[in-house]
């Protein structure tokens, strides 16, 4: 039987505030796109990020 690998990411987005102390939700989307995970678990997400994920057709 062939072995299947699944990439799971647990990501704490802290309300989309980066190390530069600015809120940029699109940065989160870019990072998630680069990771290219099969499953993403978001911690401390906001409704804005849910909206962006839905409309940018990323895998929730």
C-alpha positions as CSV (number, residue, x, y, z in Angstrom):
1,X,0.0,0.0,0.0
2,X,1.4,3.4,-1.0
3,X,2.1,5.9,1.8
4,X,0.3,9.2,1.6
5,X,1.7,12.3,3.3
6,X,-0.5,15.1,4.5
7,X,0.8,18.5,5.6
8,X,-1.0,20.0,8.6
9,X,-0.2,23.5,9.8
10,X,-1.2,25.0,13.1
11,X,-0.9,28.8,12.7
12,X,-1.4,31.5,15.4
13,X,-2.2,34.6,13.5
14,X,-2.6,36.9,16.6
15,X,-5.3,39.1,14.8
16,X,-3.0,39.5,11.8
17,X,-0.5,41.7,13.6
18,X,3.1,40.9,12.6
19,X,6.4,41.5,14.2
20,X,6.3,45.0,12.7
21,X,3.2,45.7,14.9
22,X,1.0,46.4,11.9
23,X,-2.3,44.6,11.1
24,X,-2.1,43.1,7.6
25,X,-4.4,40.2,7.0
26,X,-3.3,39.8,3.4
27,X,0.2,38.9,4.7
28,X,-1.4,35.9,6.4
29,X,-2.9,34.8,3.2
30,X,0.4,35.1,1.4
31,X,2.2,33.0,4.0
32,X,-0.6,30.3,4.0
33,X,-0.3,30.2,0.2
34,X,3.5,29.7,0.4
35,X,3.1,26.9,3.0
36,X,0.6,25.0,0.7
37,X,-0.7,22.8,3.5
38,X,-3.5,20.3,3.1
39,X,-5.1,21.4,6.4
40,X,-4.7,24.7,8.3
41,X,-5.7,25.3,11.9
42,X,-6.0,29.0,12.6
43,X,-5.6,30.2,16.2
44,X,-6.8,33.6,17.4
45,X,-8.4,34.4,14.0
46,X,-10.8,37.2,13.3
47,X,-13.9,37.4,11.2
48,X,-11.9,39.5,8.7
49,X,-9.5,36.6,8.1
50,X,-12.4,34.2,7.5
51,X,-13.8,36.6,4.9
52,X,-10.4,36.9,3.1
53,X,-9.9,33.1,3.1
54,X,-13.3,32.5,1.6
55,X,-13.0,35.1,-1.1
56,X,-9.4,34.2,-2.0
57,X,-10.4,30.5,-2.5
58,X,-7.7,29.2,-0.1
59,X,-8.3,25.8,1.5
60,X,-9.9,26.6,4.8
